Amino acid sequence: MSNVPEPHRLDGETSEAMEDERYAALAYLDEAWNEAVYDGLDEDCLAQAALFTAIRSLVATYGEEAAARFAERLSERIRSGEYTVPLNRQ
């Protein structure tokens, strides 16, 4: 099975088109997330559903072993701040 690509690269490099597509995907998901929160859904429930959906998709695309290897690296990436979004101060 293929390895799950890192979000910041695909086969060592990320093309500009791939980066644009990822930003567009993030914008769609962010909009849907905000709409769900506005409609009263709990963010913890949304996060768990989003993780389940994402992992299910990775397993379907790359297989269980590759998805598991990807998941094993998540704790290190979280601790290193890769998923931390700086607060905008005005």
C-alpha positions as CSV (number, residue, x, y, z in Angstrom):
1,M,0.0,0.0,0.0
2,S,1.0,3.6,-0.5
3,N,2.2,5.8,2.3
4,V,-0.2,8.5,3.5
5,P,1.4,11.8,2.3
6,E,2.2,14.4,4.9
7,P,-0.2,17.4,4.7
8,H,2.7,19.7,3.8
9,R,4.2,17.6,1.1
10,L,3.5,15.0,-1.6
11,D,6.4,12.9,-2.8
12,G,8.9,15.3,-1.2
13,E,7.4,18.5,-2.6
14,T,4.1,20.2,-2.8
15,S,3.1,21.8,-6.0
16,E,1.5,25.2,-6.0
17,A,-1.7,23.7,-7.4
18,M,-1.8,21.2,-4.6
19,E,-1.3,23.9,-2.0
20,D,-4.1,25.9,-3.6
21,E,-6.4,22.9,-3.5
22,R,-5.6,22.3,0.1
23,Y,-6.4,25.9,1.0
24,A,-9.7,25.7,-0.9
25,A,-10.5,22.4,0.9
26,L,-9.7,24.0,4.3
27,A,-11.9,27.0,3.4
28,Y,-14.9,24.7,2.6
29,L,-14.4,22.7,5.8
30,D,-14.0,25.9,7.9
31,E,-17.2,27.3,6.5
32,A,-19.1,24.1,7.2
33,W,-17.7,23.9,10.7
34,N,-18.7,27.5,11.5
35,E,-22.2,26.9,10.1
36,A,-22.6,23.8,12.3
37,V,-21.5,25.7,15.4
38,Y,-23.9,28.5,14.5
39,D,-26.7,25.9,14.2
40,G,-25.8,24.7,17.8
41,L,-23.7,21.6,17.3
42,D,-21.1,21.0,20.0
43,E,-17.5,21.6,18.8
44,D,-16.3,18.4,20.5
45,C,-18.9,16.4,18.6
46,L,-17.8,18.1,15.4
47,A,-14.2,17.4,16.1
48,Q,-14.8,13.7,16.8
49,A,-16.9,13.3,13.7
50,A,-14.4,15.1,11.5
51,L,-11.5,12.9,12.8
52,F,-13.6,9.8,12.2
53,T,-14.4,10.9,8.7
54,A,-10.9,11.9,7.9
55,I,-9.4,8.6,9.2
56,R,-12.0,6.6,7.4
57,S,-11.1,8.3,4.2
58,L,-7.3,7.7,4.8
59,V,-8.0,4.0,5.4
60,A,-10.1,3.7,2.3
61,T,-7.5,5.5,0.2
62,Y,-4.2,4.2,1.6
63,G,-5.1,1.1,3.7
64,E,-5.1,0.5,7.4
65,E,-1.3,0.1,7.9
66,A,-0.4,3.4,6.2
67,A,-3.2,5.2,8.0
68,A,-2.0,3.8,11.3
69,R,1.6,4.9,10.7
70,F,0.3,8.4,9.8
71,A,-1.7,8.4,13.1
72,E,1.3,7.3,15.1
73,R,3.1,10.5,14.2
74,L,0.2,12.8,15.1
75,S,1.2,13.2,18.8
76,E,4.7,14.4,17.9
77,R,3.3,16.8,15.3
78,I,0.7,18.2,17.7
79,R,3.3,18.7,20.5
80,S,5.6,20.5,18.0
81,G,2.8,23.0,17.4
82,E,2.1,22.0,13.8
83,Y,-1.7,22.3,14.5
84,T,-1.6,25.4,16.7
85,V,-3.0,28.4,15.1
86,P,-1.6,31.7,16.4
87,L,-4.2,34.1,17.8
88,N,-4.7,37.3,15.9
89,R,-4.2,40.3,18.1
90,Q,-5.7,43.6,17.1
